Amino acid sequence: MTLSLKLAPDDHSEQVFKQILGSCQQFVEQLGALRNKLSDAHGGRRKTKPASRRAELAVNLAGSMATFLVSTWEVRTAGEAQVGSESIQ
């Protein structure tokens, strides 16, 4: 069973939600780029250490995104269980 969270900006008609979801999408992409650049995850050495306030911003935004995604998934799976295969907006 495949479940769509319906979080793409084009899945919504309200402009404000399109903008918010587009910004969230950009944040996730840039967080991955930041990890690749600043971490030692690929066996390299870190050239710079981010300022603690910037690290806190990244961690807190990532936590908020993760919480939002899990909450959305819970709502969507509960909805699918109630109505079977109907699409829930």
PDB file with SEQRES, HELIX, SHEET and CRYST1 records, atoms N, CA, C and O in Angstrom:
SEQRES   1 A   89  MET THR LEU SER LEU LYS LEU ALA PRO ASP ASP HIS SER          
SEQRES   2 A   89  GLU GLN VAL PHE LYS GLN ILE LEU GLY SER CYS GLN GLN          
SEQRES   3 A   89  PHE VAL GLU GLN LEU GLY ALA LEU ARG ASN LYS LEU SER          
SEQRES   4 A   89  ASP ALA HIS GLY GLY ARG ARG LYS THR LYS PRO ALA SER          
SEQRES   5 A   89  ARG ARG ALA GLU LEU ALA VAL ASN LEU ALA GLY SER MET          
SEQRES   6 A   89  ALA THR PHE LEU VAL SER THR TRP GLU VAL ARG THR ALA          
SEQRES   7 A   89  GLY GLU ALA GLN VAL GLY SER GLU SER ILE GLN                  
HELIX    1 AA1 PRO A    9  ASP A   11  5                                   3    
HELIX    2 AA2 GLN A   15  LEU A   38  1                                  24    
HELIX    3 AA3 SER A   52  VAL A   83  1                                  32    
CRYST1    1.000    1.000    1.000  90.00  90.00  90.00 P 1           1          
ATOM      1  N   MET A   1       0.850  -1.175   0.000  1.00  0.00           N  
ATOM      2  CA  MET A   1       0.000   0.000   0.000  1.00  0.00           C  
ATOM      3  C   MET A   1       0.899   1.243   0.000  1.00  0.00           C  
ATOM      4  O   MET A   1       1.803   1.366   0.826  1.00  0.00           O  
ATOM      5  N   THR A   2       0.639   2.148  -0.924  1.00  0.00           N  
ATOM      6  CA  THR A   2       1.373   3.400  -0.995  1.00  0.00           C  
ATOM      7  C   THR A   2       0.498   4.510  -0.455  1.00  0.00           C  
ATOM      8  O   THR A   2      -0.680   4.607  -0.799  1.00  0.00           O  
ATOM      9  N   LEU A   3       1.066   5.334   0.379  1.00  0.00           N  
ATOM     10  CA  LEU A   3       0.315   6.430   0.984  1.00  0.00           C  
ATOM     11  C   LEU A   3       0.959   7.747   0.596  1.00  0.00           C  
ATOM     12  O   LEU A   3       2.151   7.955   0.822  1.00  0.00           O  
ATOM     13  N   SER A   4       0.178   8.626   0.019  1.00  0.00           N  
ATOM     14  CA  SER A   4       0.675   9.957  -0.326  1.00  0.00           C  
ATOM     15  C   SER A   4       0.326  10.913   0.802  1.00  0.00           C  
ATOM     16  O   SER A   4      -0.813  10.953   1.266  1.00  0.00           O  
ATOM     17  N   LEU A   5       1.311  11.679   1.237  1.00  0.00           N  
ATOM     18  CA  LEU A   5       1.055  12.658   2.290  1.00  0.00           C  
ATOM     19  C   LEU A   5       0.421  13.932   1.739  1.00  0.00           C  
ATOM     20  O   LEU A   5      -0.069  14.759   2.507  1.00  0.00           O  
ATOM     21  N   LYS A   6       0.426  14.096   0.425  1.00  0.00           N  
ATOM     22  CA  LYS A   6      -0.161  15.257  -0.244  1.00  0.00           C  
ATOM     23  C   LYS A   6       0.433  16.559   0.293  1.00  0.00           C  
ATOM     24  O   LYS A   6      -0.288  17.468   0.704  1.00  0.00           O  
ATOM     25  N   LEU A   7       1.746  16.622   0.278  1.00  0.00           N  
ATOM     26  CA  LEU A   7       2.444  17.805   0.779  1.00  0.00           C  
ATOM     27  C   LEU A   7       3.151  18.591  -0.317  1.00  0.00           C  
ATOM     28  O   LEU A   7       3.844  19.567  -0.029  1.00  0.00           O  
ATOM     29  N   ALA A   8       2.989  18.182  -1.553  1.00  0.00           N  
ATOM     30  CA  ALA A   8       3.577  18.955  -2.645  1.00  0.00           C  
ATOM     31  C   ALA A   8       2.818  20.277  -2.763  1.00  0.00           C  
ATOM     32  O   ALA A   8       1.598  20.306  -2.604  1.00  0.00           O  
ATOM     33  N   PRO A   9       3.522  21.352  -3.036  1.00  0.00           N  
ATOM     34  CA  PRO A   9       2.832  22.647  -3.170  1.00  0.00           C  
ATOM     35  C   PRO A   9       1.675  22.599  -4.168  1.00  0.00           C  
ATOM     36  O   PRO A   9       0.643  23.234  -3.950  1.00  0.00           O  
ATOM     37  N   ASP A  10       1.838  21.856  -5.252  1.00  0.00           N  
ATOM     38  CA  ASP A  10       0.779  21.779  -6.268  1.00  0.00           C  
ATOM     39  C   ASP A  10      -0.446  20.992  -5.805  1.00  0.00           C  
ATOM     40  O   ASP A  10      -1.474  21.005  -6.482  1.00  0.00           O  
ATOM     41  N   ASP A  11      -0.353  20.314  -4.674  1.00  0.00           N  
ATOM     42  CA  ASP A  11      -1.496  19.572  -4.136  1.00  0.00           C  
ATOM     43  C   ASP A  11      -2.498  20.490  -3.441  1.00  0.00           C  
ATOM     44  O   ASP A  11      -3.546  20.027  -2.990  1.00  0.00           O  
ATOM     45  N   HIS A  12      -2.195  21.776  -3.349  1.00  0.00           N  
ATOM     46  CA  HIS A  12      -3.032  22.723  -2.612  1.00  0.00           C  
ATOM     47  C   HIS A  12      -3.429  23.892  -3.494  1.00  0.00           C  
ATOM     48  O   HIS A  12      -2.683  24.296  -4.386  1.00  0.00           O  
ATOM     49  N   SER A  13      -4.608  24.427  -3.237  1.00  0.00           N  
ATOM     50  CA  SER A  13      -5.086  25.554  -4.042  1.00  0.00           C  
ATOM     51  C   SER A  13      -4.787  26.900  -3.385  1.00  0.00           C  
ATOM     52  O   SER A  13      -4.689  27.907  -4.087  1.00  0.00           O  
ATOM     53  N   GLU A  14      -4.642  26.946  -2.084  1.00  0.00           N  
ATOM     54  CA  GLU A  14      -4.379  28.199  -1.386  1.00  0.00           C  
ATOM     55  C   GLU A  14      -2.921  28.605  -1.573  1.00  0.00           C  
ATOM     56  O   GLU A  14      -2.016  27.816  -1.303  1.00  0.00           O  
ATOM     57  N   GLN A  15      -2.694  29.823  -2.031  1.00  0.00           N  
ATOM     58  CA  GLN A  15      -1.349  30.304  -2.327  1.00  0.00           C  
ATOM     59  C   GLN A  15      -0.440  30.262  -1.095  1.00  0.00           C  
ATOM     60  O   GLN A  15       0.737  29.920  -1.207  1.00  0.00           O  
ATOM     61  N   VAL A  16      -0.975  30.607   0.069  1.00  0.00           N  
ATOM     62  CA  VAL A  16      -0.142  30.636   1.280  1.00  0.00           C  
ATOM     63  C   VAL A  16       0.379  29.238   1.615  1.00  0.00           C  
ATOM     64  O   VAL A  16       1.525  29.097   2.042  1.00  0.00           O  
ATOM     65  N   PHE A  17      -0.447  28.201   1.428  1.00  0.00           N  
ATOM     66  CA  PHE A  17       0.017  26.840   1.694  1.00  0.00           C  
ATOM     67  C   PHE A  17       1.031  26.395   0.651  1.00  0.00           C  
ATOM     68  O   PHE A  17       1.985  25.685   0.968  1.00  0.00           O  
ATOM     69  N   LYS A  18       0.824  26.811  -0.589  1.00  0.00           N  
ATOM     70  CA  LYS A  18       1.800  26.504  -1.638  1.00  0.00           C  
ATOM     71  C   LYS A  18       3.163  27.088  -1.272  1.00  0.00           C  
ATOM     72  O   LYS A  18       4.187  26.420  -1.417  1.00  0.00           O  
ATOM     73  N   GLN A  19       3.175  28.331  -0.799  1.00  0.00           N  
ATOM     74  CA  GLN A  19       4.434  28.993  -0.445  1.00  0.00           C  
ATOM     75  C   GLN A  19       5.083  28.342   0.770  1.00  0.00           C  
ATOM     76  O   GLN A  19       6.294  28.124   0.784  1.00  0.00           O  
ATOM     77  N   ILE A  20       4.300  28.035   1.774  1.00  0.00           N  
ATOM     78  CA  ILE A  20       4.850  27.402   2.983  1.00  0.00           C  
ATOM     79  C   ILE A  20       5.442  26.039   2.651  1.00  0.00           C  
ATOM     80  O   ILE A  20       6.564  25.732   3.056  1.00  0.00           O  
ATOM     81  N   LEU A  21       4.699  25.228   1.922  1.00  0.00           N  
ATOM     82  CA  LEU A  21       5.194  23.890   1.586  1.00  0.00           C  
ATOM     83  C   LEU A  21       6.397  23.952   0.655  1.00  0.00           C  
ATOM     84  O   LEU A  21       7.301  23.122   0.753  1.00  0.00           O  
ATOM     85  N   GLY A  22       6.415  24.933  -0.250  1.00  0.00           N  
ATOM     86  CA  GLY A  22       7.581  25.112  -1.117  1.00  0.00           C  
ATOM     87  C   GLY A  22       8.811  25.490  -0.309  1.00  0.00           C  
ATOM     88  O   GLY A  22       9.909  25.005  -0.579  1.00  0.00           O  
ATOM     89  N   SER A  23       8.629  26.356   0.681  1.00  0.00           N  
ATOM     90  CA  SER A  23       9.749  26.747   1.546  1.00  0.00           C  
ATOM     91  C   SER A  23      10.236  25.565   2.379  1.00  0.00           C  
ATOM     92  O   SER A  23      11.438  25.405   2.590  1.00  0.00           O  
ATOM     93  N   CYS A  24       9.316  24.746   2.848  1.00  0.00           N  
ATOM     94  CA  CYS A  24       9.700  23.554   3.609  1.00  0.00           C  
ATOM     95  C   CYS A  24      10.496  22.596   2.737  1.00  0.00           C  
ATOM     96  O   CYS A  24      11.481  22.007   3.184  1.00  0.00           O  
ATOM     97  N   GLN A  25      10.069  22.446   1.504  1.00  0.00           N  
ATOM     98  CA  GLN A  25      10.783  21.578   0.566  1.00  0.00           C  
ATOM     99  C   GLN A  25      12.195  22.093   0.337  1.00  0.00           C  
ATOM    100  O   GLN A  25      13.145  21.310   0.322  1.00  0.00           O  
ATOM    101  N   GLN A  26      12.342  23.393   0.161  1.00  0.00           N  
ATOM    102  CA  GLN A  26      13.667  23.988  -0.029  1.00  0.00           C  
ATOM    103  C   GLN A  26      14.529  23.807   1.217  1.00  0.00           C  
ATOM    104  O   GLN A  26      15.727  23.544   1.109  1.00  0.00           O  
ATOM    105  N   PHE A  27      13.929  23.946   2.398  1.00  0.00           N  
ATOM    106  CA  PHE A  27      14.685  23.770   3.634  1.00  0.00           C  
ATOM    107  C   PHE A  27      15.262  22.363   3.718  1.00  0.00           C  
ATOM    108  O   PHE A  27      16.435  22.190   4.047  1.00  0.00           O  
ATOM    109  N   VAL A  28      14.447  21.366   3.424  1.00  0.00           N  
ATOM    110  CA  VAL A  28      14.910  19.979   3.512  1.00  0.00           C  
ATOM    111  C   VAL A  28      16.071  19.746   2.546  1.00  0.00           C  
ATOM    112  O   VAL A  28      17.059  19.103   2.897  1.00  0.00           O  
ATOM    113  N   GLU A  29      15.946  20.270   1.335  1.00  0.00           N  
ATOM    114  CA  GLU A  29      17.022  20.122   0.355  1.00  0.00           C  
ATOM    115  C   GLU A  29      18.302  20.815   0.832  1.00  0.00           C  
ATOM    116  O   GLU A  29      19.388  20.248   0.713  1.00  0.00           O  
ATOM    117  N   GLN A  30      18.189  22.001   1.358  1.00  0.00           N  
ATOM    118  CA  GLN A  30      19.356  22.754   1.801  1.00  0.00           C  
ATOM    119  C   GLN A  30      19.974  22.153   3.062  1.00  0.00           C  
ATOM    120  O   GLN A  30      21.187  22.234   3.257  1.00  0.00           O  
ATOM    121  N   LEU A  31      19.154  21.558   3.910  1.00  0.00           N  
ATOM    122  CA  LEU A  31      19.691  20.894   5.097  1.00  0.00           C  
ATOM    123  C   LEU A  31      20.567  19.717   4.696  1.00  0.00           C  
ATOM    124  O   LEU A  31      21.610  19.478   5.305  1.00  0.00           O  
ATOM    125  N   GLY A  32      20.146  18.982   3.672  1.00  0.00           N  
ATOM    126  CA  GLY A  32      20.968  17.892   3.156  1.00  0.00           C  
ATOM    127  C   GLY A  32      22.279  18.406   2.584  1.00  0.00           C  
ATOM    128  O   GLY A  32      23.332  17.803   2.788  1.00  0.00           O  
ATOM    129  N   ALA A  33      22.213  19.522   1.866  1.00  0.00           N  
ATOM    130  CA  ALA A  33      23.429  20.115   1.309  1.00  0.00           C  
ATOM    131  C   ALA A  33      24.359  20.590   2.426  1.00  0.00           C  
ATOM    132  O   ALA A  33      25.577  20.439   2.335  1.00  0.00           O  
ATOM    133  N   LEU A  34      23.782  21.158   3.467  1.00  0.00           N  
ATOM    134  CA  LEU A  34      24.586  21.627   4.604  1.00  0.00           C  
ATOM    135  C   LEU A  34      25.274  20.453   5.290  1.00  0.00           C  
ATOM    136  O   LEU A  34      26.445  20.540   5.657  1.00  0.00           O  
ATOM    137  N   ARG A  35      24.545  19.364   5.459  1.00  0.00           N  
ATOM    138  CA  ARG A  35      25.127  18.169   6.081  1.00  0.00           C  
ATOM    139  C   ARG A  35      26.307  17.665   5.266  1.00  0.00           C  
ATOM    140  O   ARG A  35      27.358  17.332   5.815  1.00  0.00           O  
ATOM    141  N   ASN A  36      26.122  17.612   3.942  1.00  0.00           N  
ATOM    142  CA  ASN A  36      27.205  17.131   3.095  1.00  0.00           C  
ATOM    143  C   ASN A  36      28.421  18.033   3.149  1.00  0.00           C  
ATOM    144  O   ASN A  36      29.554  17.558   3.078  1.00  0.00           O  
ATOM    145  N   LYS A  37      28.194  19.321   3.274  1.00  0.00           N  
ATOM    146  CA  LYS A  37      29.304  20.272   3.267  1.00  0.00           C  
ATOM    147  C   LYS A  37      30.038  20.340   4.604  1.00  0.00           C  
ATOM    148  O   LYS A  37      31.266  20.423   4.632  1.00  0.00           O  
ATOM    149  N   LEU A  38      29.303  20.305   5.700  1.00  0.00           N  
ATOM    150  CA  LEU A  38      29.918  20.566   7.003  1.00  0.00           C  
ATOM    151  C   LEU A  38      30.192  19.330   7.850  1.00  0.00           C  
ATOM    152  O   LEU A  38      30.913  19.418   8.844  1.00  0.00           O  
ATOM    153  N   SER A  39      29.636  18.187   7.481  1.00  0.00           N  
ATOM    154  CA  SER A  39      29.822  17.027   8.358  1.00  0.00           C  
ATOM    155  C   SER A  39      31.009  16.188   7.897  1.00  0.00           C  
ATOM    156  O   SER A  39      31.564  16.384   6.816  1.00  0.00           O  
ATOM    157  N   ASP A  40      31.366  15.261   8.749  1.00  0.00           N  
ATOM    158  CA  ASP A  40      32.421  14.313   8.398  1.00  0.00           C  
ATOM    159  C   ASP A  40      31.814  12.967   8.007  1.00  0.00           C  
ATOM    160  O   ASP A  40      32.492  11.941   8.061  1.00  0.00           O  
ATOM    161  N   ALA A  41      30.546  12.969   7.616  1.00  0.00           N  
ATOM    162  CA  ALA A  41      29.823  11.736   7.322  1.00  0.00           C  
ATOM    163  C   ALA A  41      30.392  10.986   6.120  1.00  0.00           C  
ATOM    164  O   ALA A  41      30.217   9.771   6.018  1.00  0.00           O  
ATOM    165  N   HIS A  42      31.056  11.674   5.224  1.00  0.00           N  
ATOM    166  CA  HIS A  42      31.611  11.015   4.038  1.00  0.00           C  
ATOM    167  C   HIS A  42      33.100  10.719   4.200  1.00  0.00           C  
ATOM    168  O   HIS A  42      33.810  10.512   3.216  1.00  0.00           O  
ATOM    169  N   GLY A  43      33.560  10.701   5.430  1.00  0.00           N  
ATOM    170  CA  GLY A  43      34.939  10.356   5.693  1.00  0.00           C  
ATOM    171  C   GLY A  43      35.911  11.515   5.582  1.00  0.00           C  
ATOM    172  O   GLY A  43      37.116  11.336   5.761  1.00  0.00           O  
ATOM    173  N   GLY A  44      35.410  12.678   5.295  1.00  0.00           N  
ATOM    174  CA  GLY A  44      36.283  13.848   5.184  1.00  0.00           C  
ATOM    175  C   GLY A  44      36.416  14.568   6.512  1.00  0.00           C  
ATOM    176  O   GLY A  44      35.792  14.202   7.508  1.00  0.00           O  
ATOM    177  N   ARG A  45      37.225  15.576   6.501  1.00  0.00           N  
ATOM    178  CA  ARG A  45      37.389  16.392   7.703  1.00  0.00           C  
ATOM    179  C   ARG A  45      36.596  17.673   7.532  1.00  0.00           C  
ATOM    180  O   ARG A  45      36.520  18.243   6.443  1.00  0.00           O  
ATOM    181  N   ARG A  46      36.013  18.105   8.625  1.00  0.00           N  
ATOM    182  CA  ARG A  46      35.268  19.356   8.595  1.00  0.00           C  
ATOM    183  C   ARG A  46      36.225  20.527   8.435  1.00  0.00           C  
ATOM    184  O   ARG A  46      37.220  20.631   9.153  1.00  0.00           O  
ATOM    185  N   LYS A  47      35.920  21.395   7.500  1.00  0.00           N  
ATOM    186  CA  LYS A  47      36.734  22.584   7.295  1.00  0.00           C  
ATOM    187  C   LYS A  47      36.302  23.707   8.210  1.00  0.00           C  
ATOM    188  O   LYS A  47      37.127  24.492   8.677  1.00  0.00           O  
ATOM    189  N   THR A  48      35.013  23.782   8.465  1.00  0.00           N  
ATOM    190  CA  THR A  48      34.477  24.825   9.330  1.00  0.00           C  
ATOM    191  C   THR A  48      33.481  24.225  10.298  1.00  0.00           C  
ATOM    192  O   THR A  48      32.895  23.174  10.043  1.00  0.00           O  
ATOM    193  N   LYS A  49      33.307  24.892  11.382  1.00  0.00           N  
ATOM    194  CA  LYS A  49      32.320  24.486  12.367  1.00  0.00           C  
ATOM    195  C   LYS A  49      31.232  25.559  12.375  1.00  0.00           C  
ATOM    196  O   LYS A  49      31.537  26.742  12.527  1.00  0.00           O  
ATOM    197  N   PRO A  50      29.965  25.160  12.213  1.00  0.00           N  
ATOM    198  CA  PRO A  50      28.915  26.173  12.193  1.00  0.00           C  
ATOM    199  C   PRO A  50      28.765  26.830  13.562  1.00  0.00           C  
ATOM    200  O   PRO A  50      29.002  26.208  14.597  1.00  0.00           O  
ATOM    201  N   ALA A  51      28.368  28.092  13.544  1.00  0.00           N  
ATOM    202  CA  ALA A  51      28.087  28.795  14.798  1.00  0.00           C  
ATOM    203  C   ALA A  51      26.954  28.056  15.509  1.00  0.00           C  
ATOM    204  O   ALA A  51      26.055  27.519  14.863  1.00  0.00           O  
ATOM    205  N   SER A  52      27.001  28.032  16.818  1.00  0.00           N  
ATOM    206  CA  SER A  52      26.006  27.271  17.579  1.00  0.00           C  
ATOM    207  C   SER A  52      24.587  27.763  17.293  1.00  0.00           C  
ATOM    208  O   SER A  52      23.656  26.959  17.282  1.00  0.00           O  
ATOM    209  N   ARG A  53      24.403  29.053  17.065  1.00  0.00           N  
ATOM    210  CA  ARG A  53      23.053  29.547  16.778  1.00  0.00           C  
ATOM    211  C   ARG A  53      22.554  29.005  15.440  1.00  0.00           C  
ATOM    212  O   ARG A  53      21.362  28.739  15.286  1.00  0.00           O  
ATOM    213  N   ARG A  54      23.453  28.841  14.476  1.00  0.00           N  
ATOM    214  CA  ARG A  54      23.056  28.282  13.187  1.00  0.00           C  
ATOM    215  C   ARG A  54      22.767  26.792  13.300  1.00  0.00           C  
ATOM    216  O   ARG A  54      21.838  26.280  12.675  1.00  0.00           O  
ATOM    217  N   ALA A  55      23.561  26.108  14.094  1.00  0.00           N  
ATOM    218  CA  ALA A  55      23.312  24.682  14.322  1.00  0.00           C  
ATOM    219  C   ALA A  55      21.971  24.487  15.027  1.00  0.00           C  
ATOM    220  O   ALA A  55      21.216  23.576  14.686  1.00  0.00           O  
ATOM    221  N   GLU A  56      21.675  25.335  16.004  1.00  0.00           N  
ATOM    222  CA  GLU A  56      20.390  25.256  16.707  1.00  0.00           C  
ATOM    223  C   GLU A  56      19.232  25.502  15.758  1.00  0.00           C  
ATOM    224  O   GLU A  56      18.214  24.815  15.832  1.00  0.00           O  
ATOM    225  N   LEU A  57      19.376  26.477  14.865  1.00  0.00           N  
ATOM    226  CA  LEU A  57      18.330  26.747  13.883  1.00  0.00           C  
ATOM    227  C   LEU A  57      18.089  25.526  13.014  1.00  0.00           C  
ATOM    228  O   LEU A  57      16.943  25.124  12.813  1.00  0.00           O  
ATOM    229  N   ALA A  58      19.148  24.936  12.501  1.00  0.00           N  
ATOM    230  CA  ALA A  58      19.013  23.761  11.637  1.00  0.00           C  
ATOM    231  C   ALA A  58      18.358  22.601  12.383  1.00  0.00           C  
ATOM    232  O   ALA A  58      17.459  21.949  11.851  1.00  0.00           O  
ATOM    233  N   VAL A  59      18.798  22.345  13.593  1.00  0.00           N  
ATOM    234  CA  VAL A  59      18.248  21.232  14.375  1.00  0.00           C  
ATOM    235  C   VAL A  59      16.780  21.471  14.710  1.00  0.00           C  
ATOM    236  O   VAL A  59      15.959  20.562  14.594  1.00  0.00           O  
ATOM    237  N   ASN A  60      16.451  22.679  15.122  1.00  0.00           N  
ATOM    238  CA  ASN A  60      15.065  22.970  15.490  1.00  0.00           C  
ATOM    239  C   ASN A  60      14.124  22.933  14.280  1.00  0.00           C  
ATOM    240  O   ASN A  60      13.004  22.435  14.384  1.00  0.00           O  
ATOM    241  N   LEU A  61      14.568  23.452  13.147  1.00  0.00           N  
ATOM    242  CA  LEU A  61      13.738  23.376  11.940  1.00  0.00           C  
ATOM    243  C   LEU A  61      13.577  21.933  11.485  1.00  0.00           C  
ATOM    244  O   LEU A  61      12.491  21.527  11.070  1.00  0.00           O  
ATOM    245  N   ALA A  62      14.654  21.158  11.562  1.00  0.00           N  
ATOM    246  CA  ALA A  62      14.573  19.742  11.184  1.00  0.00           C  
ATOM    247  C   ALA A  62      13.609  18.996  12.108  1.00  0.00           C  
ATOM    248  O   ALA A  62      12.827  18.164  11.649  1.00  0.00           O  
ATOM    249  N   GLY A  63      13.662  19.289  13.390  1.00  0.00           N  
ATOM    250  CA  GLY A  63      12.741  18.656  14.344  1.00  0.00           C  
ATOM    251  C   GLY A  63      11.295  19.021  14.064  1.00  0.00           C  
ATOM    252  O   GLY A  63      10.405  18.174  14.140  1.00  0.00           O  
ATOM    253  N   SER A  64      11.065  20.284  13.740  1.00  0.00           N  
ATOM    254  CA  SER A  64       9.703  20.721  13.404  1.00  0.00           C  
ATOM    255  C   SER A  64       9.202  20.028  12.146  1.00  0.00           C  
ATOM    256  O   SER A  64       8.048  19.605  12.085  1.00  0.00           O  
ATOM    257  N   MET A  65      10.061  19.910  11.148  1.00  0.00           N  
ATOM    258  CA  MET A  65       9.672  19.227   9.916  1.00  0.00           C  
ATOM    259  C   MET A  65       9.367  17.755  10.192  1.00  0.00           C  
ATOM    260  O   MET A  65       8.373  17.222   9.699  1.00  0.00           O  
ATOM    261  N   ALA A  66      10.212  17.106  10.970  1.00  0.00           N  
ATOM    262  CA  ALA A  66       9.998  15.693  11.282  1.00  0.00           C  
ATOM    263  C   ALA A  66       8.678  15.497  12.035  1.00  0.00           C  
ATOM    264  O   ALA A  66       7.926  14.568  11.739  1.00  0.00           O  
ATOM    265  N   THR A  67       8.402  16.352  12.987  1.00  0.00           N  
ATOM    266  CA  THR A  67       7.152  16.270  13.745  1.00  0.00           C  
ATOM    267  C   THR A  67       5.951  16.462  12.829  1.00  0.00           C  
ATOM    268  O   THR A  67       4.962  15.737  12.936  1.00  0.00           O  
ATOM    269  N   PHE A  68       6.038  17.440  11.926  1.00  0.00           N  
ATOM    270  CA  PHE A  68       4.959  17.700  10.979  1.00  0.00           C  
ATOM    271  C   PHE A  68       4.739  16.511  10.048  1.00  0.00           C  
ATOM    272  O   PHE A  68       3.596  16.131   9.794  1.00  0.00           O  
ATOM    273  N   LEU A  69       5.814  15.922   9.539  1.00  0.00           N  
ATOM    274  CA  LEU A  69       5.690  14.780   8.638  1.00  0.00           C  
ATOM    275  C   LEU A  69       5.073  13.576   9.336  1.00  0.00           C  
ATOM    276  O   LEU A  69       4.210  12.904   8.770  1.00  0.00           O  
ATOM    277  N   VAL A  70       5.505  13.302  10.552  1.00  0.00           N  
ATOM    278  CA  VAL A  70       4.944  12.165  11.295  1.00  0.00           C  
ATOM    279  C   VAL A  70       3.475  12.410  11.614  1.00  0.00           C  
ATOM    280  O   VAL A  70       2.656  11.500  11.484  1.00  0.00           O  
ATOM    281  N   SER A  71       3.133  13.618  12.027  1.00  0.00           N  
ATOM    282  CA  SER A  71       1.729  13.938  12.323  1.00  0.00           C  
ATOM    283  C   SER A  71       0.861  13.805  11.084  1.00  0.00           C  
ATOM    284  O   SER A  71      -0.253  13.285  11.152  1.00  0.00           O  
ATOM    285  N   THR A  72       1.368  14.275   9.954  1.00  0.00           N  
ATOM    286  CA  THR A  72       0.624  14.162   8.697  1.00  0.00           C  
ATOM    287  C   THR A  72       0.447  12.704   8.320  1.00  0.00           C  
ATOM    288  O   THR A  72      -0.637  12.297   7.901  1.00  0.00           O  
ATOM    289  N   TRP A  73       1.503  11.911   8.464  1.00  0.00           N  
ATOM    290  CA  TRP A  73       1.410  10.485   8.170  1.00  0.00           C  
ATOM    291  C   TRP A  73       0.372   9.805   9.067  1.00  0.00           C  
ATOM    292  O   TRP A  73      -0.409   8.979   8.594  1.00  0.00           O  
ATOM    293  N   GLU A  74       0.362  10.151  10.361  1.00  0.00           N  
ATOM    294  CA  GLU A  74      -0.608   9.551  11.290  1.00  0.00           C  
ATOM    295  C   GLU A  74      -2.045   9.896  10.894  1.00  0.00           C  
ATOM    296  O   GLU A  74      -2.926   9.037  10.939  1.00  0.00           O  
ATOM    297  N   VAL A  75      -2.278  11.146  10.509  1.00  0.00           N  
ATOM    298  CA  VAL A  75      -3.619  11.558  10.081  1.00  0.00           C  
ATOM    299  C   VAL A  75      -4.018  10.815   8.813  1.00  0.00           C  
ATOM    300  O   VAL A  75      -5.141  10.322   8.702  1.00  0.00           O  
ATOM    301  N   ARG A  76      -3.105  10.735   7.867  1.00  0.00           N  
ATOM    302  CA  ARG A  76      -3.424  10.070   6.597  1.00  0.00           C  
ATOM    303  C   ARG A  76      -3.658   8.573   6.801  1.00  0.00           C  
ATOM    304  O   ARG A  76      -4.589   8.024   6.212  1.00  0.00           O  
ATOM    305  N   THR A  77      -2.850   7.900   7.610  1.00  0.00           N  
ATOM    306  CA  THR A  77      -3.047   6.457   7.813  1.00  0.00           C  
ATOM    307  C   THR A  77      -4.326   6.194   8.598  1.00  0.00           C  
ATOM    308  O   THR A  77      -5.018   5.213   8.327  1.00  0.00           O  
ATOM    309  N   ALA A  78      -4.651   7.039   9.555  1.00  0.00           N  
ATOM    310  CA  ALA A  78      -5.907   6.872  10.299  1.00  0.00           C  
ATOM    311  C   ALA A  78      -7.090   7.090   9.364  1.00  0.00           C  
ATOM    312  O   ALA A  78      -8.096   6.387   9.459  1.00  0.00           O  
ATOM    313  N   GLY A  79      -6.974   8.057   8.465  1.00  0.00           N  
ATOM    314  CA  GLY A  79      -8.043   8.318   7.499  1.00  0.00           C  
ATOM    315  C   GLY A  79      -8.229   7.177   6.529  1.00  0.00           C  
ATOM    316  O   GLY A  79      -9.361   6.824   6.202  1.00  0.00           O  
ATOM    317  N   GLU A  80      -7.133   6.589   6.058  1.00  0.00           N  
ATOM    318  CA  GLU A  80      -7.233   5.456   5.134  1.00  0.00           C  
ATOM    319  C   GLU A  80      -7.857   4.247   5.822  1.00  0.00           C  
ATOM    320  O   GLU A  80      -8.596   3.486   5.199  1.00  0.00           O  
ATOM    321  N   ALA A  81      -7.562   4.075   7.095  1.00  0.00           N  
ATOM    322  CA  ALA A  81      -8.122   2.946   7.816  1.00  0.00           C  
ATOM    323  C   ALA A  81      -9.640   3.111   7.958  1.00  0.00           C  
ATOM    324  O   ALA A  81     -10.376   2.124   7.983  1.00  0.00           O  
ATOM    325  N   GLN A  82     -10.102   4.361   8.049  1.00  0.00           N  
ATOM    326  CA  GLN A  82     -11.524   4.612   8.227  1.00  0.00           C  
ATOM    327  C   GLN A  82     -12.321   4.513   6.945  1.00  0.00           C  
ATOM    328  O   GLN A  82     -13.459   4.042   6.959  1.00  0.00           O  
ATOM    329  N   VAL A  83     -11.737   4.955   5.821  1.00  0.00           N  
ATOM    330  CA  VAL A  83     -12.518   5.006   4.580  1.00  0.00           C  
ATOM    331  C   VAL A  83     -11.988   4.062   3.508  1.00  0.00           C  
ATOM    332  O   VAL A  83     -12.433   4.136   2.363  1.00  0.00           O  
ATOM    333  N   GLY A  84     -11.079   3.202   3.832  1.00  0.00           N  
ATOM    334  CA  GLY A  84     -10.550   2.262   2.854  1.00  0.00           C  
ATOM    335  C   GLY A  84      -9.637   2.922   1.855  1.00  0.00           C  
ATOM    336  O   GLY A  84      -8.668   3.573   2.245  1.00  0.00           O  
ATOM    337  N   SER A  85      -9.918   2.774   0.582  1.00  0.00           N  
ATOM    338  CA  SER A  85      -8.994   3.277  -0.437  1.00  0.00           C  
ATOM    339  C   SER A  85      -9.357   4.664  -0.966  1.00  0.00           C  
ATOM    340  O   SER A  85      -8.726   5.133  -1.912  1.00  0.00           O  
ATOM    341  N   GLU A  86     -10.364   5.341  -0.379  1.00  0.00           N  
ATOM    342  CA  GLU A  86     -10.712   6.691  -0.836  1.00  0.00           C  
ATOM    343  C   GLU A  86      -9.586   7.658  -0.527  1.00  0.00           C  
ATOM    344  O   GLU A  86      -8.856   7.496   0.451  1.00  0.00           O  
ATOM    345  N   SER A  87      -9.458   8.664  -1.374  1.00  0.00           N  
ATOM    346  CA  SER A  87      -8.434   9.694  -1.171  1.00  0.00           C  
ATOM    347  C   SER A  87      -8.928  10.707  -0.146  1.00  0.00           C  
ATOM    348  O   SER A  87     -10.067  11.169  -0.213  1.00  0.00           O  
ATOM    349  N   ILE A  88      -8.064  11.045   0.798  1.00  0.00           N  
ATOM    350  CA  ILE A  88      -8.399  12.017   1.830  1.00  0.00           C  
ATOM    351  C   ILE A  88      -7.572  13.273   1.619  1.00  0.00           C  
ATOM    352  O   ILE A  88      -6.349  13.189   1.517  1.00  0.00           O  
ATOM    353  N   GLN A  89      -8.189  14.396   1.553  1.00  0.00           N  
ATOM    354  CA  GLN A  89      -7.472  15.669   1.378  1.00  0.00           C  
ATOM    355  C   GLN A  89      -7.131  16.261   2.701  1.00  0.00           C  
ATOM    356  O   GLN A  89      -6.527  17.332   2.761  1.00  0.00           O  
TER     357      GLN A  89                                                      
END                                                                             
